[in-house]
Amino acid sequence: MRGYSAKDGSIVWDFDTGRASFDTVNGVKARGGSIDGPGPSIANGILYTNSGYGRFTGMWGNVLLAFSVDGN
């Protein structure tokens, strides 16, 4: 997942969603995978995206990621 500058198109941030494990707010084991299907959603200043889509040839995963401007 990447964020780009609206001013000049440069990469502002970059995040590897395919990681083997994530710390989760509910304590459930989570891992990233392929990104497919619907794109990210934005609500109240938070960008949400799923990571893990193994239906056909993608890499399985089960995590919903949330990104904020301030990192919280």
C-alpha positions as CSV (number, residue, x, y, z in Angstrom):
1,M,0.0,0.0,0.0
2,R,1.4,3.4,-1.0
3,G,0.5,7.0,-0.4
4,Y,1.4,9.5,-3.1
5,S,1.9,13.3,-3.0
6,A,-0.9,15.1,-4.8
7,K,1.6,17.9,-5.5
8,D,4.3,16.0,-7.4
9,G,3.4,12.2,-7.4
10,S,6.3,11.2,-5.1
11,I,5.8,8.4,-2.7
12,V,4.9,9.8,0.8
13,W,4.6,6.5,2.6
14,D,4.9,2.8,1.8
15,F,3.6,-0.2,3.8
16,D,4.0,-4.0,3.1
17,T,0.6,-5.5,3.8
18,G,1.8,-9.0,3.0
19,R,3.6,-9.5,6.4
20,A,3.5,-12.8,8.1
21,S,1.9,-11.5,11.2
22,F,0.3,-8.4,12.7
23,D,-0.5,-7.4,16.3
24,T,-4.3,-7.0,16.4
25,V,-6.6,-5.0,18.7
26,N,-8.7,-8.1,19.5
27,G,-5.8,-10.5,20.0
28,V,-6.7,-12.8,17.0
29,K,-3.8,-14.1,15.0
30,A,-3.6,-12.2,11.7
31,R,-1.4,-12.3,8.6
32,G,-1.4,-10.2,5.5
33,G,-1.6,-11.6,1.9
34,S,-2.7,-10.6,-1.6
35,I,-4.8,-7.5,-2.1
36,D,-7.7,-8.1,-4.5
37,G,-11.3,-7.1,-4.9
38,P,-12.6,-3.8,-3.6
39,G,-10.2,-1.0,-3.1
40,P,-9.5,0.8,0.2
41,S,-12.2,2.8,2.0
42,I,-11.8,6.1,3.8
43,A,-14.0,7.2,6.7
44,N,-13.3,9.9,9.4
45,G,-9.7,10.3,8.3
46,I,-8.9,6.6,8.4
47,L,-7.9,4.5,5.4
48,Y,-9.1,0.9,5.6
49,T,-8.0,-2.0,3.4
50,N,-8.1,-5.8,3.6
51,S,-5.0,-7.9,3.1
52,G,-5.4,-11.5,2.2
53,Y,-7.2,-12.9,-0.8
54,G,-6.4,-16.5,-1.6
55,R,-9.5,-17.5,-3.6
56,F,-7.7,-18.3,-6.8
57,T,-4.0,-17.9,-6.9
58,G,-3.5,-15.1,-4.4
59,M,-1.8,-15.3,-1.0
60,W,-4.2,-16.1,1.9
61,G,-4.5,-13.7,4.8
62,N,-7.1,-12.4,7.2
63,V,-6.3,-8.8,8.3
64,L,-8.2,-5.5,8.0
65,L,-5.6,-2.7,8.2
66,A,-6.4,0.9,9.3
67,F,-4.1,3.8,8.5
68,S,-4.4,7.4,9.9
69,V,-2.6,10.6,9.1
70,D,-1.1,10.8,12.5
71,G,-0.2,7.1,12.8
72,N,-2.6,6.3,15.6
